[in-house]
Amino acid sequence: MTDLAGRIDNFNRRFAALWSLPDEMLVLRADDEILDWMRAQVDDPAAYMRRLAEIDAEALLQATDVLHLRSGLVLERTTLPQRSRGRPIGRVFSFRLLDASTG
């Protein structure tokens, strides 16, 4: 989960495992370092960042994308706005592992 500024509010161990986040990132929870790590893991970092910018620009956007990681894993990313009293307060991202032949 992220807030409206894109800062990470929360993540779980499954997220960390899918992205192979180093243990020190789990402890420090440094947003910029985690974002840099994720960008470095995808096959096309520039396209990944462009799509994140599109998502960030639309607070109410619901989207699903397929991400190809350098490790060979293929992830489906789904994102929805997080709301409180009908207003967007952040964003929920979920990731699931796809069969490499699916993407």
C-alpha positions in Angstrom: 0.0 0.0 0.0 1.2 3.5 -0.8 -0.1 6.9 0.2 -1.0 9.6 -2.4 2.6 10.8 -2.6 3.7 7.2 -3.4 5.4 6.5 -0.1 5.1 2.9 1.0 2.7 2.5 4.0 2.8 -1.3 4.2 3.9 -4.5 2.4 4.0 -8.2 3.3 6.5 -11.0 3.1 5.0 -12.4 -0.1 5.7 -9.0 -1.8 9.2 -9.1 -0.5 9.8 -12.6 -1.7 8.3 -12.0 -5.2 10.7 -9.1 -5.6 13.6 -10.7 -3.8 14.0 -7.7 -1.5 17.1 -8.0 0.6 16.5 -8.3 4.3 18.0 -4.9 5.1 15.3 -3.3 2.9 12.6 -5.0 4.9 14.0 -3.5 8.1 14.8 0.0 6.9 11.7 0.3 4.7 13.4 3.0 2.7 11.0 3.8 -0.1 13.5 5.1 -2.6 15.8 2.1 -2.2 12.9 -0.3 -2.6 11.6 1.5 -5.7 15.2 1.5 -7.1 15.4 -2.2 -6.4 12.1 -2.9 -8.1 13.1 -0.8 -11.2 16.3 -2.8 -11.4 14.4 -6.1 -11.4 12.2 -5.5 -14.4 13.2 -6.1 -18.0 12.3 -2.6 -19.2 13.0 -0.1 -16.3 12.0 2.9 -18.4 8.6 1.5 -19.4 8.1 0.4 -15.8 8.6 3.9 -14.5 6.5 5.5 -17.2 3.6 3.2 -16.2 4.0 4.0 -12.5 3.9 7.7 -13.4 0.6 7.1 -15.3 -0.8 5.2 -12.3 0.3 7.9 -9.8 -1.2 10.7 -12.0 -4.7 9.1 -11.8 -5.8 8.7 -8.1 -8.9 6.7 -9.1 -7.3 4.5 -11.7 -7.7 0.8 -11.5 -5.2 -1.1 -13.6 -3.7 -4.5 -14.2 -0.3 -5.0 -15.9 2.1 -7.8 -16.6 5.7 -7.3 -15.4 8.6 -9.4 -16.8 11.5 -9.6 -14.3 15.1 -10.1 -15.2 15.0 -13.3 -13.1 12.6 -14.8 -15.6 9.6 -14.4 -13.3 6.4 -12.9 -14.7 4.2 -11.0 -12.3 0.7 -9.6 -12.6 0.4 -6.2 -10.9 -3.1 -5.0 -10.0 -3.7 -1.6 -8.4 -6.8 0.0 -7.0 -7.3 3.3 -5.2 -7.5 3.1 -1.4 -10.4 5.2 -0.2 -11.6 6.7 3.0 -15.1 8.3 3.1 -15.2 8.1 -0.7 -11.9 10.0 -1.2 -8.7 8.5 -2.4 -6.1 8.3 0.3 -3.6 6.0 -1.3 -3.2 3.0 -3.5 -3.2 -0.8 -3.0 -1.0 -2.9 -5.2 -1.2 -6.6 -5.4 1.2 -8.9 -7.2 0.8 -12.5 -8.2 3.2 -14.9 -9.9 2.1 -15.9 -13.5 3.4 -18.8 -15.5 6.2 -17.3 -17.8 4.2 -18.5 -20.8 1.2 -16.4 -19.8 2.8 -13.0 -20.2 
